[in-house]
Amino acid sequence: MLERLKTGLTTFKEVTYKKYERLYHDLEQTQDPHTLFIACSDSRVSPDMLLDSDPGEVFTIRNIANTIPAYEVSQNDITTVSSIEYAIEVLGVEEVIVCGHSNCGGCAAALQGPKKLDQLPYTQHYLKPLECVKEKIEAKQTDMDERSKARLMEKMNVIEQVEHLKSYPQIQERLKRGELEIEGWYYDIKSGSVSVYDESSDSFCVSDEYQNVH
């Protein structure tokens, strides 16, 4: 075991666990998270730190480029779909957040095209659904520099995955009944800012601005 991991375990047991000991006792038999947070597996994205959440508050799904298969191809990613199903049907979360981020390797790879992933066949197959996002960008934003195109890819991917999530009948029913909210977030690693997608303006607003508007 890496020395850093040993130190981390010791700190958890002697400091972090002690701080939340009563809460962990309460959570031993059950959990009641209010939010499902779907994020990228990127090591720089830490949902607990981003949300400043306590244990038991947030149910988390993480995968490459925070992807969600559309309902008609849901069998393509049983792990993600079953986790969403559990969060919605069993845990009864009140909100779902799909969070993308800056400098996303998965989005960059999808933007470069499948040939760039010849040495990573599983990743190549996994990222195929993002080709439609790439095509939308290339059709309308041909004069953009590569950095701007990459950022647009990351944001449009969030919007695409939110739409995929809304394609599920059980999600649609809860949205109609006002029992569920869905948001698309974009986390900028360098600045620490989070932008929230506003469907009415088709744009991402910094979280403080979004809260003032809504």
C-alpha positions in Angstrom: 0.0 0.0 0.0 1.2 3.5 -0.8 2.4 5.5 2.2 0.0 8.3 1.3 -2.9 5.8 1.5 -1.7 4.5 4.9 -1.6 8.1 6.2 -5.0 8.8 4.7 -6.6 5.8 6.5 -5.0 6.8 9.8 -6.3 10.4 9.5 -9.8 9.1 8.6 -10.0 6.8 11.6 -8.5 9.2 14.1 -9.8 12.6 12.9 -12.5 12.5 10.2 -14.4 9.5 11.6 -14.3 10.9 15.1 -15.8 14.2 13.8 -18.7 12.4 12.2 -18.9 9.4 14.6 -22.6 10.0 15.6 -23.6 10.5 12.0 -21.9 7.3 10.9 -23.7 5.4 13.6 -27.0 6.8 12.3 -26.1 5.9 8.7 -25.1 2.3 9.6 -28.4 0.7 8.5 -29.7 3.2 6.0 -29.1 6.2 3.8 -31.3 9.1 2.7 -29.4 11.3 0.2 -31.2 14.3 -1.3 -29.1 14.5 -4.5 -27.8 12.2 -7.2 -24.5 13.7 -8.5 -23.3 12.3 -11.9 -19.7 13.4 -12.5 -16.6 12.5 -14.5 -14.1 10.1 -13.0 -11.4 12.7 -13.3 -9.3 12.8 -10.1 -9.6 16.6 -10.0 -13.3 16.5 -9.5 -14.3 15.8 -5.9 -18.1 16.0 -5.4 -17.9 16.0 -1.6 -15.5 18.9 -1.7 -17.4 20.8 -4.4 -20.7 20.5 -2.5 -19.2 20.7 1.0 -21.5 17.7 1.8 -21.6 15.4 4.8 -21.6 11.6 4.5 -25.1 10.3 3.5 -26.1 13.5 1.6 -25.1 12.7 -1.9 -25.4 9.6 -4.0 -22.6 9.6 -6.6 -22.1 8.1 -10.1 -18.8 8.7 -11.8 -17.6 7.6 -15.2 -15.6 8.9 -18.2 -17.0 12.3 -19.3 -20.1 12.0 -17.0 -22.1 10.2 -19.6 -25.7 8.8 -19.4 -27.0 6.5 -22.2 -30.3 7.6 -23.8 -33.3 5.5 -22.8 -33.5 3.7 -26.2 -29.8 2.5 -25.7 -29.9 2.1 -21.9 -28.5 -1.4 -22.1 -25.2 0.0 -23.3 -24.3 1.1 -19.8 -26.1 -1.0 -17.2 -23.9 0.2 -14.3 -24.8 3.9 -14.8 -28.5 3.1 -15.5 -29.0 0.8 -12.6 -27.4 3.4 -10.3 -29.8 6.1 -11.6 -32.7 3.7 -11.2 -31.7 2.9 -7.6 -31.3 6.6 -6.7 -34.7 7.5 -8.2 -36.8 4.5 -7.4 -35.4 3.4 -4.0 -33.6 6.4 -2.5 -36.1 9.0 -3.8 -33.6 11.7 -4.4 -35.0 15.2 -5.0 -32.4 16.5 -7.4 -30.0 15.1 -10.1 -27.0 17.1 -11.1 -24.9 16.2 -14.2 -21.5 17.9 -13.7 -19.0 18.3 -16.5 -15.6 20.1 -16.0 -12.8 21.9 -17.8 -10.0 20.1 -19.5 -12.0 16.8 -19.6 -9.9 14.1 -21.2 -12.9 12.1 -22.3 -14.4 15.1 -24.1 -11.0 15.9 -25.7 -10.6 12.3 -26.9 -14.1 12.3 -28.4 -13.4 15.6 -30.1 -10.2 14.3 -31.7 -12.0 11.3 -33.1 -11.9 7.5 -32.7 -8.6 7.1 -34.5 -6.8 8.8 -31.7 -8.0 6.0 -29.4 -6.8 3.0 -31.4 -4.6 1.9 -28.4 -7.6 2.2 -26.0 -10.3 0.0 -27.6 -12.6 0.0 -24.6 -12.5 3.8 -24.2 -12.9 4.1 -28.0 -16.1 2.1 -27.8 -17.3 3.9 -24.7 -17.0 7.3 -26.2 -18.8 6.6 -29.5 -22.1 8.2 -28.3 -20.2 11.5 -27.9 -19.6 11.7 -31.7 -23.0 13.3 -32.1 -21.9 16.2 -29.9 -18.7 16.5 -31.8 -20.6 16.7 -35.1 -22.8 19.5 -33.8 -19.8 21.5 -32.9 -18.0 21.0 -36.2 -21.2 21.8 -38.1 -21.6 25.2 -36.5 -18.3 26.3 -35.0 -15.7 25.6 -37.7 -13.8 28.9 -37.1 -13.2 28.3 -33.3 -9.7 27.7 -31.9 -9.0 24.3 -30.4 -9.2 25.5 -26.8 -12.6 27.2 -27.3 -13.9 24.2 -29.2 -12.8 21.9 -26.3 -14.6 24.0 -23.8 -17.7 24.1 -25.9 -17.5 20.3 -26.3 -17.5 19.9 -22.5 -20.5 22.2 -22.0 -22.5 20.7 -24.9 -21.8 17.3 -23.5 -23.4 18.3 -20.2 -26.5 19.5 -22.1 -26.6 16.2 -24.1 -26.4 14.0 -21.0 -29.2 16.0 -19.3 -31.4 15.4 -22.3 -30.5 11.7 -22.2 -31.5 11.6 -18.6 -34.9 13.2 -19.4 -35.6 10.5 -22.0 -36.4 8.0 -19.2 -40.2 7.5 -18.5 -39.8 7.4 -14.7 -37.7 10.6 -14.8 -40.3 12.3 -17.0 -43.1 11.3 -14.6 -41.3 12.8 -11.6 -40.5 16.0 -13.4 -44.2 16.5 -14.3 -45.2 15.9 -10.7 -42.6 18.3 -9.4 -40.9 15.6 -7.4 -37.5 16.0 -9.1 -35.2 18.7 -10.4 -32.4 18.2 -12.9 -29.5 20.6 -13.4 -26.5 20.6 -15.7 -23.3 22.0 -14.1 -19.9 23.0 -15.5 -17.0 23.1 -13.1 -13.9 25.2 -14.0 -11.0 23.6 -12.2 -8.6 26.5 -12.4 -11.0 29.2 -11.1 -13.2 26.9 -8.8 -16.3 28.4 -10.3 -19.4 26.4 -11.2 -21.8 27.4 -14.0 -25.4 26.1 -14.2 -27.1 25.5 -17.5 -30.2 27.7 -18.0 -32.5 26.2 -20.5 -34.5 29.4 -21.1 -31.4 31.3 -22.3 -29.5 28.2 -23.6 -26.4 29.3 -21.7 -24.4 28.5 -18.6 -24.6 31.1 -15.8 -22.2 31.3 -12.8 -23.9 29.7 -9.9 -24.5 33.0 -8.0 -26.0 34.6 -11.0 -28.2 31.6 -11.7 -29.5 31.7 -8.1 -30.4 35.3 -8.4 -32.3 34.7 -11.6 -34.2 31.7 -10.3 
